[in-house]
Amino acid sequence: MELDWGTGTYERTAEQLLPTAEVLVEAAAVQPGERVLDLGCGTGNAALLAAARGASVVAVDPSERLLSVTREAADSQGLAVSTELGQAAAIPVPDASVDCLLSSFALIFAPDPGAAAAEVARVLDPRGRAAFSAWIPGGPVGTYVGAASAMVQEALGAPPQGPGFAWHDEDVVAALFAPVGLHASVLGTHEIAFTAGSPEAYLEAEWMSHPMAVAGIQVLERAGVLEQARERLRALLTELNEDPTAFRLTSRYVVLGLSR
């Protein structure tokens, strides 16, 4: 099932993820005057932070709606951010035109990792670098997302999805980028907590806003299993909850760097 990240209200998720974008931009050491590309910009978290440091930023995303949100935010803050419709396998900028490429939990969704790696290498200046963030599998968030995905696959009559490409694994990423002349290294491992007033409040907010949840709900509803799935996920979130007085789930992530 191909996902349109412009559905739902990704703005809510992006606001939650702003601290991770701050970590990413800091790890990349974005400098004034640099040519920066934010790949899979979403609502522009990393792009806006880089522009605030004095960089000249191009924000790329496959969703025109999210690009419009990024443009509006940049305009309101007086920041130098231009936007381009595109994706990891076809980045719409010239060869060797980027000093620093950033990707906040976006490169990891590239359907063809090899094509994405080739494009990252193509657009980077010979002295350029890249930094991207990737979720570390496991933990309560991974358990919840995995359960929700399995329910959608079952409703579609499709086999369970495999683990996908290991974007969090330094060795795997190094092997992917080595043929295109880029060296991979871990810049840091971090965590972020997702909070709400209760498990029920978290579930409802996610289902009303997150693009993956909105798309999944449509599948579950057509299959006639929406309410059963909702109850199973509510029970799972209650079990996983790290805060008995409210709600909290913690997820770990890694920032990886790429250089010549």
Helices and strands as residue ranges (DSSP letters): H 10-28, E 35-39, H 45-52, E 56-61, H 64-77, E 81-85, E 98-104, G 107-109, H 113-123, E 124-135, H 139-156, H 170-177, G 178-180, E 183-196, H 199-209, H 211-222, H 226-240, E 247-259
